[in-house]
C-alpha cells in the first residue's frame, strides 16, 4: 500500500484497476492547515495523461510492473513486432503510436526493455544512447556556421535529426533516444 506521503515522481499506483505512473507532484497547503497533492498521472495502458488531486486519507495499491528484455523484430503498417529475447517463437505486436518516441531510434534485432503489467506488455523503453549510421547528410557549407552550425541528417532508421556540419554520410553517431538529439561521433 502506498500512502499520501509516498506519492512522488516515478511511483506507480493502481487507480480504477489501471496502472498509472506519477509524472509530477505539487504539495499544496490550503486554508486551515489542510494539505493536498496535485499530481499529473500517465495511464500506462492507454498513455493518457490526467491531473488528479489527492488527500491525506487516500491510500493506493502499488502497480506491480515488470521489466523484461525483448528483441525488436521489425515495423510494418504502423505496428512494431517484438519477441522474447531467448524465445523467438513467442512474438507480439504493439501499435507504434502507443509507444514512446524512443522506438524511432531502434534498429531491427536490437534488445530493448519491455514494461509488463499482469502479463500484458504496456510499453517499450529503448536504451538512452544508441549508435546509428548516417545514410544521408548534405554537405556543410562554411557560411552556414555563422547561423546555427547544424544541418538535418537522416539515420539508418529513417529518422531525421540535427547534427553538426562536420557529420557526413557513412559516419556512425551516438544519439540520445530520450531527447532525439545528436550526442557525439563514434
N, C-alpha and C positions, 0 to 999 in steps of 0.2 A: 504494500500500500504506500502511496505517495501522498504526503500531506501538503498543505498550503505553503509551508516554509521551504519545501524542496523543489518547488516549481521554478525552473531556470532554463536557460537556453540549452537545447540538446536533449532534454529529458523527453522520454516517450511515454505517453499515457493513453488509456483507453477511455473514449467518450462515446456513448451510444453504440458500443460493440465495434467501433472503428479505431484503429491506431492513429494517433496524432503525435507529431513532433513539435515541441515548443521552439519557435524561431526567435522570439524576443519577448522580454517581460519588462513591465514598468510597475514599480511599487508605488501606490497612490494612497495617501492618508487623507481621509475625508473628515468632515466636521465631527467633533466629539470623540476623536481617537479611533474611529472605525477605519480599518485599512482594507484595501483590496489590491489584487494584482490584475492588471490589464495585460493580456497576452495575445500574440499572434501565433496561430497554430496552423500546421500543414497536415492535411489528411494524407496519410501515407498510401492509402488505396487509390484515391482519385487525384491527388496533387492539389486540391483546392486549398486556398489559404483563407482563414477566417479569424475574426477578432472575438475574444471572449473575456469576460470579467469573472474572476474567482474570489470567493470569500474565505475567511479563515476556517469556516466549518466544512469546506469541501475536501473530500479525500478521493483518490483515484487509484485504479489498478495500474500497475506498470505494464506497458506493452512489451511482451517478450519477443523481441526482434532478433532474428538470427542472421549472421552474415556468413556467406559461403563463396569460395572461389568458383567461378563459372567461365566457360570459354565462349567468346563471341564468334559466331559462325559467319553470318552474312546479313545484309539488309536487302529487302525486296518489297516493293509496293507499300512503303510506309511501315513495314514491320521489321523488327530485329529478331533474329533467331539465335538461340544460345543452347548449350548443352552443359551437363555436369563436367567438371574438369577431368575426372578419371573415367567417366562413363558416357561416351559419345552417343549411345543409343537413347539415353534419356534427354530428349530435346524439348524445348518450349519456346514460345514466341511472345513478344511484347510489342505493343503499338509504340512506334518511335516517339510520337508527340507526348506520350505519358512518361517518358524517361527524362532524366535531367540532361542538360546540354552537353555534358562531358562525353556522351556517347558519340558525338560527332568526330572525336579525335581518336577513336578506337579502330584498329585495323582488324581484318579477318584473322582469326587464330589467336588474338590477344586474350590474356586472362584478366578478368575484371571481377569485382566483388558484387555478388547478388544479395539483396536485402529481402529476407523472407519473414512472413508473419502467418502463423497457422498453416505452414507448408505451402503457402502461395507466394510467388515472387511478386514483390512490390516495386522494386527499383533496382537499377544497376549503377554502381559507382566505379568510374574509371580511375586509374592511378592519377595522382596530382600532376606528375610530369611524364610526358611521353615523347619519344623520338620519332619524327616523321620526315620523309623525304620531300623536298620541294620539286614539284613537277612542272610548275610554270612560274616564271619570275621575269617581269620586264626589266630591261637594262636600266640601271640607275643613272640619271643624268646629273652632272655636277651642280647645275643651277638649282636642282630640287632640294639640295641640302639646306639651303638658306630658309626654306619654308618649314618643312617638317622632318626631313631626314628619313622618312619611311615610305614604303611602297606596298601595294597589295600583291601578295603571292598566293599561289594555290598549292595545297598539300596533297599527298597521295590519297587521303580520304575524301577529297573533293571540297574541303573547307578552305575558304579564303580568309587570310588574316593579314595584319600589318606587320612588316618586318623591316629592318634597316636596309639601306640602299646597297650594302655590300653583299647581301644574300643573292645567290644565283641558282639557276636551275641545276638540280642534281645534288645540292647541299643537303645535309641532314641537320635538322634543327630540333631543339627541345622546346616544347610548348606546354604552358600551364593550362590544364584542362578546366580548371575552375574559372579562370578569367578569360580564357581563349586568347592569351597574349603570347607573343614570342618571348622566349626566355634566354636562349643562347644557341650559338652554332656548335655542333658536336664535331 
